[in-house]
Amino acid sequence: MLSALAAEGFAAPLVGVLPAVTTTAQTTMLTGKLPQEHGIVANGWYFRELGEVWLWRQSQGLVQAPHAWEIARRQRPELKVLKHFWWYGMNTDTTATVTPRPAYHQDGAKSPDFYAAPAGLKDHLRSKHGEFPLFSFWGPKTSIAATRWIAESFCTAFDHIEPDLGLCYLPHLDYDLQRFGPTGEHLARNLRALDAEAGKVIAHARARGAAVMVVSEYGIERVNRAVFINQALREARLLSVTRNATGELLDPGTSRAFAVVDHQLAHVYCRDAAAATEAARILASINGIERVYAGDERATIGLSHPRSGELIAVASSGAWFAHDYWLDPAAAPDFARCVEIHKKPGYDPRELLFDEHGGKLRAARALVRKNSACAISWTRSHSIRRSCMAVTDVRQLVPRTAPSSLDPIAPGCMRDSRCSTSPPLIVRTLTA
């Protein structure tokens, strides 16, 4: 279907941005601006005002440049927009939005869920397509199921909203290409699977008179080594940690320099000029770092923004940045080998892999421990009644999952801007 669409219309190369990651690339497409203008300098960054690292925030309010539809609405205020799994999908001015949004329970468990607006859209999609398969969307159990749900539910949302501009993101090629590399026997199978789901979106939109544009965010290249940039800063006594019952935790507030990593780019945040000078000297000596940009040099790669690090490191071809900051494996935090996208100071592609040495079994045991916790409920007299519930059938634990046990070795590949990869789809009926 994708080849036929290109043959009927046209195909042209896209010039990428740095970093070549989801939120940055999608925001540039929708605003026409570089990261130093729209402010999305990576999938996450150090929030200086909070003293915390946050990835995968979902508020469109973080974008500091007007989107295409905001400009179009100056002439057509009634313009309707559907944002379906494109970032940023919450606190948005679009007519309708659908985005992944897990439910986090009191006991630490996580349930599949999604956010949708306006009111009624979520129930409408769930009644027809069931629950969004969150654990097929990210983690070691990713599969075509998530992309299939997104494609099919987009068609339903498209009919429900009847937008002038519809955005649908299909992530499937991210998974096996990061696990196994950009070439190999898996590639044809994954391309066929994605093409089938993209075909549903294309056919549905065209049947309703929409013009269709398919775009790609970034490319994927093979890598063979990880660069532990935070460990180098730790050894130089620039990065500090604090310790609690979970293990060692990065302490940004007391660190002189630390990195927030995202594939082949790292933002290095430095307390002062002296720390930046020392960190730059250390980074220059690390094998696997192609170049370090400092100060005004960051503008040459479109990243001169207050959210960026004082230094920006770009990995050499074949290398990627790991977030690990602990020097002793025994001191690693309990989430180090888990699917935990909100606590790590950077993206971790190892979350796509189970540890080959008993990872699945350890994950199942963790689920049993989590679901054996005591539930506390209040009586009318405000006394506490404890009802301890032990779950022994592991099959009951699938919907609400604890973090998975992961492979501590670097995966075989990661994103870069050197080749094409999974296309998000822009379905548009807006005339120029």
C-alpha positions in Angstrom: 0.0 0.0 0.0 2.8 2.5 0.9 4.6 1.8 -2.4 1.5 2.2 -4.4 0.7 5.5 -2.7 4.2 6.8 -3.5 3.9 5.7 -7.1 0.6 7.5 -7.5 1.9 10.7 -5.9 5.5 11.6 -5.1 8.3 10.6 -2.8 11.1 13.0 -1.5 13.8 12.8 1.1 13.3 14.6 4.4 16.0 16.6 6.2 16.0 15.4 9.8 16.7 17.3 13.1 18.8 16.6 16.1 18.1 14.7 18.2 16.5 12.2 15.8 13.8 11.2 18.3 10.0 11.0 18.4 8.9 14.2 20.2 11.5 16.4 18.6 10.9 15.3 15.1 7.1 15.3 15.3 7.1 18.8 16.8 9.4 20.1 14.1 7.1 18.7 11.4 4.0 20.3 13.0 5.6 23.7 13.7 8.2 24.0 10.9 10.7 25.1 13.5 14.0 23.8 14.9 14.2 22.6 18.5 15.9 25.8 19.6 12.7 27.6 18.5 10.0 25.1 19.6 11.8 24.0 22.8 11.4 20.2 22.5 15.1 19.5 22.7 14.7 15.7 23.2 12.1 13.2 24.4 12.9 14.6 27.9 15.3 17.0 29.6 16.4 18.4 33.0 13.7 20.7 34.3 15.9 23.2 36.0 13.1 24.9 38.0 12.1 21.5 39.5 15.6 20.0 39.8 14.3 16.8 38.2 14.7 14.9 34.9 11.4 14.1 33.1 10.9 12.2 29.9 7.8 11.6 27.9 5.7 14.5 29.3 2.4 14.8 27.4 1.3 18.5 27.6 1.3 20.4 24.3 1.9 23.4 26.6 5.6 22.5 26.5 5.8 23.4 22.8 6.9 27.0 22.4 6.0 27.6 18.8 2.6 27.7 17.0 1.4 24.6 15.3 0.3 24.5 11.7 -3.4 24.4 12.6 -3.0 27.4 14.9 -1.8 29.4 12.0 -4.5 28.0 9.7 -7.2 28.8 12.2 -6.4 32.5 11.8 -8.1 32.2 8.4 -10.4 29.2 9.3 -11.3 29.3 13.0 -13.6 26.3 12.5 -10.8 24.0 11.4 -11.1 20.6 13.1 -8.0 18.6 14.0 -7.6 15.0 15.3 -4.3 14.1 17.0 -4.1 10.3 17.3 -1.0 9.1 19.2 1.1 12.1 17.9 3.0 14.0 20.6 2.1 16.1 22.5 -1.4 14.7 23.1 -2.7 16.3 26.3 -3.5 19.9 27.2 -3.9 20.4 23.5 -5.9 22.8 21.4 -6.9 20.1 18.8 -10.5 19.2 18.4 -9.9 15.7 19.5 -6.9 13.7 20.8 -6.0 10.1 21.7 -2.8 9.2 23.5 -1.4 6.4 25.7 -2.0 7.1 29.4 -1.5 4.1 31.7 -3.3 3.9 35.0 -1.0 3.7 38.0 -2.4 2.0 41.0 -1.8 2.6 44.7 0.1 -0.7 45.0 2.5 0.3 42.2 0.9 -1.8 39.5 0.2 -0.4 36.1 -2.9 -1.0 33.9 -3.3 -0.4 30.2 -5.3 2.7 29.5 -5.4 5.7 27.2 -6.5 9.3 27.3 -9.0 10.7 24.9 -10.9 14.0 24.4 -13.6 15.2 24.0 -15.8 13.5 26.5 -17.3 10.4 25.1 -14.6 9.6 22.6 -12.8 7.2 24.9 -15.9 5.2 25.6 -16.7 5.2 21.9 -13.2 3.8 21.0 -13.1 1.3 23.8 -16.5 -0.1 23.1 -15.5 -0.9 19.5 -11.8 -1.8 19.8 -11.4 -2.9 23.5 -8.6 -1.7 25.7 -5.4 -0.3 24.2 -2.7 -3.0 24.4 -0.2 -0.9 26.3 2.3 -3.7 26.8 2.5 -4.3 23.1 3.3 -0.6 22.7 6.5 -0.5 24.8 8.6 -3.1 26.6 9.9 -6.6 25.8 6.4 -7.8 24.7 5.9 -5.2 22.0 4.2 -6.4 18.8 2.0 -5.3 15.9 -1.0 -5.4 18.2 -0.5 -1.8 19.4 0.0 -0.4 15.9 -3.1 -2.4 14.8 -5.2 -0.9 17.6 -4.0 2.6 16.8 -4.7 2.2 13.0 -8.2 0.7 13.5 -9.2 3.1 16.3 -8.0 6.1 14.2 -10.5 5.1 11.5 -13.3 5.1 14.1 -12.1 8.4 15.6 -11.9 9.9 12.1 -15.5 9.1 11.4 -16.6 10.3 14.8 -14.7 13.7 14.6 -14.7 14.3 10.8 -11.5 16.4 11.0 -10.0 18.7 8.4 -6.6 17.5 9.6 -5.9 14.1 11.0 -2.6 12.8 12.5 -2.0 9.1 13.1 1.3 7.7 14.4 2.2 4.1 13.7 5.3 3.1 15.7 5.7 -0.6 14.8 9.1 -0.5 13.0 10.7 0.9 16.2 10.6 -2.4 17.9 12.4 -5.2 16.1 14.7 -2.8 14.3 16.0 -1.6 17.7 16.2 -5.2 19.0 17.8 -6.9 16.0 19.1 -4.1 13.7 18.0 -2.3 10.6 18.6 -5.3 8.3 17.9 -9.0 8.6 15.2 -11.6 8.2 12.9 -9.7 10.6 12.8 -6.6 8.3 10.5 -7.9 5.6 8.1 -9.4 8.1 7.9 -6.1 10.0 7.5 -4.0 6.8 4.6 -6.2 5.7 2.9 -5.9 9.0 3.2 -2.2 9.1 2.1 -1.8 5.5 -1.1 -3.7 6.3 -2.0 -1.4 9.1 -1.0 1.7 7.2 -3.2 0.5 4.4 -6.2 0.5 6.7 -5.6 4.2 7.5 -4.9 5.2 3.9 -7.9 3.3 2.4 -10.3 4.7 5.1 -9.1 8.3 4.6 -9.1 8.2 0.8 -12.6 6.7 0.8 -13.7 9.8 2.6 -12.0 12.2 0.2 -8.9 12.9 2.2 -5.5 13.5 0.7 -2.8 11.4 2.4 0.8 12.2 3.2 3.2 9.7 4.8 6.3 11.0 6.6 9.1 9.4 8.6 10.6 10.9 11.8 14.1 9.4 11.8 16.3 6.5 10.7 17.9 3.6 12.5 21.5 2.4 12.2 23.3 -0.6 13.7 25.4 0.0 16.8 27.9 -2.2 18.5 28.9 -0.3 21.7 27.4 1.7 24.5 29.0 4.9 25.9 28.5 5.3 29.6 28.8 9.0 29.8 27.4 9.4 33.3 29.8 6.9 34.7 32.7 8.9 33.3 31.3 12.0 35.0 30.8 10.1 38.2 34.4 8.9 38.2 35.5 12.5 37.8 33.4 13.4 40.9 31.2 15.7 38.8 28.1 13.6 39.1 26.6 13.0 42.6 24.2 10.4 43.9 22.0 10.0 46.9 21.0 6.6 48.4 17.8 5.2 49.7 16.1 1.8 50.0 15.9 1.5 46.2 19.6 2.0 45.6 21.6 4.9 44.3 19.7 7.7 42.7 21.1 10.6 40.5 21.1 13.8 42.5 20.9 16.6 40.0 20.9 19.3 42.6 24.2 18.5 44.0 25.9 17.3 40.8 28.3 19.6 39.0 27.6 17.9 35.7 25.4 15.0 34.5 23.9 13.8 31.3 20.4 13.1 30.1 20.8 10.7 27.2 18.6 10.1 24.2 19.9 7.5 21.7 23.0 9.1 20.1 22.7 12.5 21.7 23.3 13.6 25.3 22.5 16.9 27.0 25.1 17.5 29.7 23.9 19.9 32.3 26.7 21.8 34.2 26.4 23.9 37.3 28.8 26.6 36.2 31.5 27.5 33.7 34.2 25.6 35.5 32.1 22.4 35.6 31.4 22.8 31.9 35.1 23.2 31.1 36.0 20.1 33.1 33.2 18.0 31.7 34.1 19.0 28.1 37.7 17.9 28.7 36.5 14.5 30.1 34.0 14.0 27.2 36.6 14.8 24.6 38.7 11.8 25.9 35.8 9.2 25.7 35.9 6.8 22.8 32.5 6.8 21.1 31.8 10.5 21.3 32.1 12.2 17.9 31.8 15.8 19.0 30.9 18.0 21.9 29.1 21.3 21.3 29.3 24.1 23.8 27.8 27.5 24.2 27.0 29.2 20.9 28.1 26.1 19.0 24.8 24.5 19.9 23.0 26.8 17.5 24.8 25.1 14.6 22.8 21.9 15.3 19.6 23.7 16.2 19.8 23.2 20.0 20.7 26.6 21.5 17.8 26.6 24.0 17.5 27.1 27.8 16.3 23.5 28.1 19.4 22.1 26.4 22.5 21.1 28.3 25.4 23.5 28.6 27.2 20.8 26.6 25.7 18.5 23.9 27.5 15.3 23.0 26.9 13.5 19.8 27.9 9.8 19.6 30.1 8.4 16.9 28.6 6.1 14.3 28.0 2.7 15.8 27.8 4.0 19.4 24.9 5.0 21.6 24.6 6.7 25.1 23.6 4.6 28.1 22.1 6.5 31.1 23.8 4.3 33.8 25.5 6.4 36.5 26.3 3.7 39.2 29.7 2.2 39.3 28.9 -0.9 41.4 26.2 -3.1 39.9 25.1 -4.0 43.5 24.3 -0.3 44.1 22.1 0.1 41.0 18.5 1.3 41.7 15.8 -1.3 41.7 14.4 0.1 38.4 17.7 -0.2 36.5 16.7 -3.5 34.9 13.0 -2.7 34.5 10.7 -1.0 32.1 10.6 2.4 33.9 10.5 5.3 31.5 10.0 8.0 34.1 12.8 7.4 36.6 15.9 6.9 34.4 17.9 10.0 33.3 17.5 9.0 29.6 16.1 6.6 27.1 16.9 3.0 27.7 16.5 0.7 24.6 17.3 -2.4 26.8 13.7 -2.2 28.0 12.8 -3.9 24.7 14.6 -7.1 25.8 14.0 -9.8 28.4 17.1 -11.0 30.2 17.9 -14.3 28.5 18.9 -15.8 31.8 15.6 -16.1 33.6 14.2 -12.6 32.9 10.6 -13.8 32.3 10.6 -15.9 35.4 11.8 -13.1 37.6 9.2 -10.8 36.1 6.5 -13.3 37.0 7.8 -13.6 40.5 7.8 -9.8 40.9 4.2 -9.7 39.8 3.2 -12.3 42.4 5.0 -10.3 45.1 3.3 -7.1 44.0 -0.1 -8.7 43.9 0.3 -10.3 47.3 0.3 -6.9 49.0 -2.2 -6.1 51.7 -5.2 -4.0 50.6 -6.3 -1.5 53.2 -9.9 -0.3 53.4 -11.6 2.1 55.8 -14.7 1.1 57.9 -17.3 3.7 59.0 -15.5 4.0 62.3 -12.3 4.9 60.5 -10.5 1.7 61.8 -8.4 -0.2 59.3 -9.4 -3.5 57.9 -6.6 -5.5 56.2 -7.5 -8.1 53.6 -4.4 -9.8 52.4 -4.8 -11.4 49.0 -2.2 -13.8 47.4 -2.3 -14.4 43.7 -0.9 -17.7 42.6 -2.1 -18.0 39.0 0.5 -16.0 37.0 -2.0 -15.7 34.1 -4.1 -13.4 36.3 -1.3 -10.9 36.5 -0.9 -10.0 32.8 -3.3 -7.0 32.7 -1.6 -5.3 35.7 2.1 -5.6 35.3 5.1 -4.9 37.4 8.4 -3.9 35.7 10.0 -6.6 33.6 13.5 -8.0 34.2 15.7 -6.9 31.4 18.9 -7.7 29.5 21.8 -5.6 31.0 23.7 -5.8 27.7 23.3 -3.1 25.0 20.9 -4.0 22.2 22.1 -4.3 18.6 20.8 -1.1 17.2 19.2 2.2 17.8 17.8 5.3 16.1 19.8 7.8 14.0 19.1 10.0 11.0 20.9 7.9 8.4 18.0 5.8 7.0 14.2 5.6 6.9 12.1 4.0 9.5 8.5 3.7 10.8 6.3 6.4 9.2 3.7 8.3 11.1 0.8 9.2 8.8 -0.6 12.7 8.1 -4.1 12.3 6.7 -5.3 15.7 5.5 -8.3 17.2 3.8 -7.2 20.8 4.4 -6.5 22.5 1.1 -3.5 24.8 0.8 
